[in-house]
Amino acid sequence: RYLTKEQVKELCGVCDATLWHWNRKGYLKAVKVGNKVRYRASDIQRILGERDGK
């Protein structure tokens, strides 16, 4: 399952710049689906789990 950038920003509470930095660092890789950018739901769950663990 894939999420849009807007869904990811809302779930993680971040802005466009943060998503861009995460993609550059390899922390959260964007996936191209056709001409759209999407994020794997499993990657979002991993990030949210890491945040809860801190």
C-alpha positions in Angstrom: 0.0 0.0 0.0 1.3 3.5 -0.9 0.5 6.9 0.7 0.6 10.3 -0.9 2.9 13.0 0.3 0.0 14.9 1.9 -1.0 11.7 3.9 2.6 11.2 5.0 3.0 14.8 6.1 -0.2 14.6 8.2 0.7 11.2 9.8 4.2 12.2 10.6 3.6 15.8 11.4 6.3 17.1 9.0 6.6 19.5 6.1 7.7 19.1 2.5 11.3 20.1 3.4 11.5 17.3 6.0 10.3 14.7 3.5 12.8 15.9 1.0 15.7 15.6 3.5 14.5 12.2 4.6 14.5 11.1 1.0 18.0 12.5 0.4 19.4 10.7 3.6 17.6 7.4 2.7 15.6 7.5 5.9 12.3 7.5 3.9 12.6 6.7 0.3 10.0 8.1 -2.1 8.7 5.7 -4.8 7.7 6.8 -8.3 4.3 5.3 -9.3 3.9 6.4 -12.9 4.5 10.2 -12.6 3.4 10.5 -9.0 5.5 10.3 -5.8 4.3 7.8 -3.2 5.6 6.4 0.1 5.3 2.8 1.3 2.9 2.4 4.2 5.4 -0.1 5.8 8.1 2.6 5.8 5.8 5.0 7.5 4.9 2.4 10.2 8.6 1.9 10.8 9.2 5.6 11.3 6.3 6.0 13.6 7.4 3.0 15.6 10.9 4.5 16.0 9.4 7.8 17.2 7.3 5.9 19.8 10.3 4.1 21.0 12.2 7.2 21.8 
